[in-house]
Amino acid sequence: VVCDPDTNPVAGEFVLVCINNERCIIKEYITERDGLLHLLSVNSGERLTLELSDVTAIVPIIEILPPSRRVIEVPIFDV
């Protein structure tokens, strides 16, 4: 995934959410209200609510690259 840490999430877009620096999840952003973060599961549509105090990062995803578009840069050394 490609993320943009310089923007704020907007309702309906996918976000990368890191929880207590232990794990990160990809969810659909709904809103933040009353100290809670409201999200939707990407694949099942189930709602998830997290305490904002447990969240260390909420970063909007701007692109998801399939494996066929990934470019692995290999350094070329002159011999």
Number of C-alpha atoms within 10 A of each C-alpha: 11 12 15 14 14 8 11 10 21 13 13 13 13 25 26 22 22 17 18 12 11 7 9 15 11 19 23 25 25 20 14 16 10 7 10 15 20 19 24 18 15 13 8 7 11 9 13 14 13 14 14 17 11 13 16 14 16 22 20 24 20 13 11 11 9 8 7 6 8 8 7 6 6 6 6 6 5 4 3
